[in-house]
């Protein structure tokens, strides 16, 4: 059915639900999962931790750590990951092409808007993807 599923993660509970659904589908179909997160193009440096053990990490380093934590929870699956600068929809679409994915799983809403059925990322991905798109109910 599917060989490689691309799913985005932005640190939110909704994105985690999308990742969980991608993992369930991958388990059922024997697919690989490619976790993707979009990072700020400026790759800002953030101060992390208490004054005694401060660390200075870039946005992409923080994103990589978040993805690694998620991937470790999916140890029963073959998982790859990427933290890529750019807008979420473009990053998902570009990564899907890069890894030759046959499915992009995206949550139905990121931010609630008046009268909106889908979030802008889900809508953009659904209209522009070269592969199948599954819009998962995450909200």
C-alpha positions in Angstrom: 0.0 0.0 0.0 2.3 2.8 1.2 6.1 2.5 1.4 7.0 5.9 2.9 4.8 8.3 4.9 5.9 11.9 5.5 4.4 13.6 8.5 5.1 17.0 10.0 5.8 17.8 13.6 5.7 21.3 15.1 5.8 20.5 18.8 2.1 20.8 19.3 -0.3 18.2 20.7 -2.2 18.2 17.4 1.0 17.4 15.5 1.8 14.6 17.9 -1.6 13.1 17.2 -0.8 13.3 13.5 2.5 11.5 14.1 0.7 8.8 16.2 -1.7 8.3 13.3 1.1 8.0 10.8 2.9 5.5 13.1 -0.3 3.4 13.4 -0.7 3.4 9.6 3.0 2.6 9.1 2.7 -0.3 11.5 -0.3 -1.7 9.7 1.2 -1.3 6.2 4.9 -1.9 6.9 5.7 1.6 5.8 8.7 3.8 6.7 8.0 7.1 8.4 9.8 10.4 7.6 9.3 13.0 10.4 9.7 16.6 9.2 9.7 19.9 10.9 9.9 23.4 9.4 12.3 25.7 11.2 12.7 29.5 11.1 14.9 30.5 8.1 17.0 32.7 10.3 17.9 29.7 12.5 17.8 31.9 15.7 19.9 31.0 18.7 18.0 30.2 21.9 19.2 30.1 25.5 18.1 26.9 27.1 18.4 25.8 30.8 19.2 27.4 34.2 22.1 29.8 34.6 24.4 27.0 35.9 23.9 24.8 32.9 22.9 27.2 30.0 23.1 25.9 26.5 22.8 27.9 23.3 21.0 26.0 20.6 19.8 27.0 17.1 16.2 26.5 16.1 17.3 23.6 13.9 19.2 22.0 16.7 16.2 22.2 19.0 13.9 20.8 16.2 16.4 17.9 15.6 16.3 17.1 19.3 12.4 17.1 19.3 12.3 14.9 16.3 14.9 12.5 17.8 12.7 12.2 20.9 9.6 11.4 18.8 11.6 8.9 16.7 12.8 7.1 19.8 9.2 6.5 20.8 8.7 4.9 17.3 11.5 2.5 17.7 9.4 -0.4 16.3 9.4 1.5 12.9 12.0 2.6 10.4 12.1 6.4 10.9 14.0 9.1 9.2 13.8 12.8 10.1 14.6 16.3 8.8 14.5 19.8 10.2 14.3 22.1 7.2 14.2 25.9 7.0 11.0 27.2 5.3 7.3 27.4 5.6 5.5 24.2 6.8 3.6 23.4 3.7 6.6 23.9 1.4 8.8 21.9 3.6 6.4 19.0 3.7 5.9 19.1 -0.1 9.7 19.3 -0.8 10.6 16.6 1.7 7.9 14.3 0.2 9.5 14.7 -3.2 13.0 14.4 -1.8 12.3 11.0 -0.1 10.0 9.8 -2.8 7.0 9.5 -0.4 3.8 8.0 -1.5 1.8 9.6 1.3 1.8 12.8 3.3 -0.2 12.7 6.5 -1.1 16.1 7.8 -3.4 17.3 10.6 -6.7 18.9 9.7 -6.0 22.1 11.7 -3.1 24.0 13.1 -4.7 27.2 14.2 -8.4 27.5 14.5 -10.0 30.2 12.3 -13.5 31.4 11.9 -15.4 29.2 9.5 -12.3 27.3 8.4 -12.6 23.6 7.9 -9.0 22.9 7.2 -5.8 24.6 8.3 -3.8 26.5 5.7 -1.0 23.9 5.8 -3.4 21.0 5.2 -5.2 22.9 2.5 -2.0 23.9 0.7 -0.5 20.4 0.9 -3.7 18.8 -0.3 -3.8 21.1 -3.4 -0.1 20.9 -4.3 1.1 17.4 -3.4 2.4 15.0 -6.1 1.4 12.0 -3.9 -1.6 10.9 -1.9 -2.5 13.1 1.1 -4.3 11.9 4.2 -5.8 14.7 6.3 -6.1 13.3 9.8 -8.5 14.7 12.4 -6.3 16.1 15.0 -8.5 18.8 16.5 
